[in-house]
Amino acid sequence: MSQSHVSKPLFFTITLYYIIFFFLCNSVSLTCSSSSLSLHFPLTSLHLSPTTNSSFTTSLLSRRNPSSSYTFRSNVKYSMALVISLPIGTPSQSQELVLDTGSQLSWIKCHPKKIKKPITTSFDPSLSSSFSDLPCSHPLCKPRIPDFTLPTSCDSNRLCHYSYFYADGTFAEGNLVKEKFTFSNSQITPPLILGCAKESTDEKGILGMNLGRLSFISQAKISKFSYCIPTRSDQSGLASTGSFYLGDNPNSRGFKYVSLLTFPQSQRMPNLDPLAYTVPLLGIRIGQKRLNIPASAFRPDAGGSGQTMVDSGSEFTHLVDVAYDKVKEEIVRLVGSRLKKGYVYGSTADMCFDENIGRLIGDLVFEFGRGVEILVERQRLLVNVGGGVHCVGIGRSSMLGAASNIIGNVHQQNLWVEFDVTNRRVGFSKAVCSRISP
């Protein structure tokens, strides 16, 4: 998306969940297990340790329909968000969408009927023979809980209208619709439920890629998808180019996989996102030192706090307080005198400097066990946030109002990341993403 600064990447995924998750759980016959933060992934059990609570290891995937065999490759543009172009409608119109593994309902930017020609590259419903509006009689427009204010209503044409307002003041509103994705003459999805935004503060839409019932991958029955995020340009406004695949990835031979954690649908935990891509983070290293962070910081407790999720829609990584404090303690020990006192980036990140001093800190590693790691090399440890200021790409999740660890896209650079829905796992492989060939 076209964000003016970091406030939206930091709050976007979290806010989108709180709106959409309540909306979907309360307005349609869905089985949801939490009323809290959601980035969503339904999977089978993973045995964490002999002491792991077995109630955390239940399958949410069993009710999924057989996966499709769609294959599609696209470039992905990266600055603060991942942007891909997808062919939507009949005949297809290319639409730029933010790839977000942390949200559910996809929406496209539609231009109003009163405008004869689109001012931007927005979607023109009148040109598509497969486009249809959702009427007010559709279950998504019939909230079942009267004391909860849903972002849907009936408009004057008896169509289902939605409005989403985000924490940073941005918004999108329009109608819920059905439309096809046309990948080729032989690869066309059935009509999928989308938002058709007539008004929004962003030029690009959202491709919701979690495993909520209305996400793109759930509706289209995608078996797997992957992306390779290039290193971002230091020049403001310029995007680097990486790769995105639906279906099999020809580069997957070298991927190392980690099984995903899953949670019972029947168990409600206020701080848990039951549909997230939840990974079993074991620890964090800086340089050669493994930080003394308790394992409980990375695993959900009885209330769901401590979950670790992979989120392409969040720019920075965020850690719960006990983990963040240990990371900051070590960085202050190494370069404390250079810390920019009183400076907080995006309301959550306060490990900032007036120069890029990553060389003094060393590499940062997220450990998942079984040889699976995410290595953040020292030259990419800090992010240029403008004005000559460089910040470690980690924020405090409690400042987002979240009780989870979130691995953001800034720490997924130069990695293949594959979400294997069928086998309930996520794969990683080091790569030079700007040089990936088809």
Summary of the structure (lengths in Angstrom):
residues: 438
radius of gyration: 21.0
end to end distance: 24.7
largest distance: 64.2
contacts: 1521
relative contact order: 0.18
helix: 18%
strand: 32%
